[in-house]
Amino acid sequence: SFQAGVNENDFYDGAWCAGRNDPYQWIEVDARRLTKFTGVITQGRNSLWSSNWVTSYRVLVSNDSHAWTVVKNESGDVIFEGNSEKEIPVLNMLPVPLVARYIRINPRSWFEEGSICMRLEILGCPLPDPNNYYHRRNEMTTTDNLDFKHHNYKEMRQLMKTVNKMCPNITRIYNIGKSNQGLKLYAVEISDNPGEHEVGEPEFRYIAGAHGNEVLGRELILLLMQFMCQEYLAGNPRIVHLIEDTRIHLLPSVNPDGYDKAYKAGSELGGWSLGRWTQDGIDINNNFPDLNSLLWDSEDQKKNKRKVPNHHIPIPDWYLSENATVAVETRAIIAWMEKIPFVLGGNLQGGELVVAYPYDMVRSMWKTQDYTPTPDDHVFRWLAYSYASTHRLMTDARRRACHTEDFQKEDGTVNGASWHTVAGSINDFSYLHTNCFELSIYVGCDKYPHESELPEEWENNRESLIVFMEQVHRGIKGIVKDIHGKGIPNAIISVEGVNHDIRTGSDGDYWRLLNPGDYVVAVRAEGYTAATKACEVGYDMGATQCDFTISKTNLARIKEIMRKFGKQPVSLSMRRLRQRARQWRQR
């Protein structure tokens, strides 16, 4: 069930539409091999403005596309009942399954105030063709022994327990909060020391299912946790290395309430949007605070009294108030993002095959699509390309586009704002409020693929899912300490020429994603003297170590002495202290 594009004035957008409105129109599907056809699902045209749907139709089958047989029952040609509005999918099973190569749908009646337009899905099973080597070769199989099925909430929980039992030393199950309906939002952590942040070790996250009906991401994350556990036990050096050097968090279902609705309708009858929103009707993906406007307004007004920082922008008070329209799921994600020092994240979505990177919001007020780069545009483009280029189809020029857009010209990647603008996206919020670079990964055209397609989808995405995690080790990392060797939290790390800073974690450790090159890096912290050094990022994997030791400023030392001695007389008079400080500065 595809969706309309942005240009609603294109008559052929959002559905197949016949050239004329008469009972002789048809749409034909070539299955390219003998197939046992069992049923047809139809919807009207996806459109905001117009109303078009087919109310009844005949079905015909053929082996050569010349001689056609109409589907009949004992009383003659079957007229199938179609749709009564444009969105709800209607399923019609054939009276008996029919074997053929071609199938035609012939609309007989349609909504009188509209035209003949429909979306359809044909149900059937391809028959084995022993003579056709090409088809056999193209059928994807996987050698991974994983649980390829759609998991409801209970089964997902059970699968996590199974993985945890198989790999107790490297996994931990925890939850980040509850959904509107009280379902816990479970995550699995994979690390060689689960449960704790190791100094110097970066943290990574995958989340999926913010739209509950985009279920492929959820299953890919469940497959990924099984795969990593199995490969770790088998001693696969690449996976062992990744687990020992990274703390990985996998959150397969951000919106379990929405998933529940989609799961009950199933792959065929879910439609494009059933289960997309939370129980209280909120789209989690763009339910985050819009910090872009705060930053851009501050940059545009040069004489602004209150400068907005270029990173770690605080959440505005209105958003934190109880009566703001914010989903409990969104608040749980924000608390999680603030608590854990994530460096890189991917949120898996569905219905398209592309990696979208921030900004997701257009800067100019009058446009709905406009390339809006972050100061880290080169890094984001590399991160997006690292996923897209290792996916089996994303950068394949021969593949059919999912909908109206073709993302080939940018190698399967797109700047979110140049695609369609949204305010308050998780990617923009993550970038402007935390240290974490987050991208949206659209993992497949079909939001809810059949169970039988999961092995192929796993093969399509497996390498990319691993490569993208490995990118957390690209750039520079280090620890900022004082002269006694104690880590300094909340120190600001700046890279010359990039107007976006990050901060050190509670142990004084930091990670800064950067492409290969030479950089001048500066660190500053309240009460300490600033320091600068040159750091080089090479092409090999593994971040360049770039540590800083900084000392307290004289003023900070004086304040410390004053606090230490409290009201006791200090041997040096304040005046002499000030005089000394002045002399120090003049040196």
Disulfide bonds with the S-S distance in Angstrom:
Cys17-Cys117 2.15
Cys167-Cys229 2.06
Cys402-Cys445 2.03
Cys535-Cys546 1.79
